[in-house]
Amino acid sequence: MPERFQIQGDFIELIKLLKATGLCGTGGEAKGVVDEGRVTVDGQVERRKRCKIRKGQVVAFEGQAIAVV
């Protein structure tokens, strides 16, 4: 079961979500793991750092999943 993360507004950028949830310690680390293709959004590899993540999507990295609500 994915961990839940509540956003304010319509979306959050992927790298900001990775940092806010603690999956990555810094923005630079978040950019790097996205560049390397190690992050998925709804099961698909996502390489756009500023991809808009919206409610209902699931982001996964290193065996951890975050459901955005």
C-alpha positions as CSV (number, residue, x, y, z in Angstrom):
1,M,0.0,0.0,0.0
2,P,1.5,3.3,-1.0
3,E,2.2,6.1,1.5
4,R,-0.2,9.0,1.0
5,F,1.0,12.6,0.4
6,Q,-1.6,15.4,0.3
7,I,-0.9,18.4,-2.0
8,Q,-2.2,21.9,-1.9
9,G,-3.4,23.1,-5.3
10,D,-3.7,21.3,-8.6
11,F,-0.2,19.8,-8.8
12,I,3.3,19.5,-7.5
13,E,6.5,19.2,-9.6
14,L,8.1,15.7,-9.5
15,I,11.4,16.8,-8.0
16,K,9.6,18.9,-5.3
17,L,7.5,15.8,-4.4
18,L,10.6,13.6,-4.1
19,K,12.2,16.1,-1.8
20,A,9.0,16.9,0.2
21,T,8.3,13.2,0.9
22,G,11.9,12.5,2.0
23,L,12.6,10.1,-0.9
24,C,15.5,12.4,-1.9
25,G,17.4,14.6,0.5
26,T,18.1,17.4,-1.8
27,G,16.8,18.9,-5.1
28,G,20.0,18.0,-6.8
29,E,19.6,14.3,-5.7
30,A,16.0,14.4,-7.0
31,K,17.1,15.8,-10.4
32,G,19.8,13.1,-10.6
33,V,17.5,10.1,-10.0
34,V,14.9,11.4,-12.4
35,D,17.6,11.9,-15.1
36,E,18.8,8.3,-14.5
37,G,15.3,7.0,-15.1
38,R,14.9,5.6,-11.5
39,V,11.5,7.2,-10.8
40,T,8.2,6.0,-12.2
41,V,4.8,7.8,-12.3
42,D,1.8,5.5,-12.6
43,G,4.2,2.6,-13.5
44,Q,6.0,4.5,-16.4
45,V,9.5,5.8,-16.2
46,E,9.4,9.6,-15.9
47,R,12.4,11.7,-17.0
48,R,10.8,15.2,-16.8
49,K,12.1,16.8,-13.6
50,R,9.3,19.3,-13.5
51,C,6.5,16.9,-14.5
52,K,3.3,18.0,-12.9
53,I,2.1,15.3,-10.5
54,R,-1.6,15.5,-9.8
55,K,-4.0,14.0,-7.3
56,G,-4.6,10.3,-8.0
57,Q,-1.1,9.6,-9.4
58,V,1.4,7.2,-7.8
59,V,5.1,8.0,-7.8
60,A,7.6,5.2,-7.0
61,F,11.4,5.3,-6.3
62,E,13.7,2.7,-4.7
63,G,10.8,0.4,-3.8
64,Q,8.7,3.1,-2.1
65,A,5.5,4.4,-3.5
66,I,3.7,7.7,-2.8
67,A,0.0,8.1,-3.7
68,V,-0.8,11.8,-4.2
69,V,-4.1,12.9,-2.7
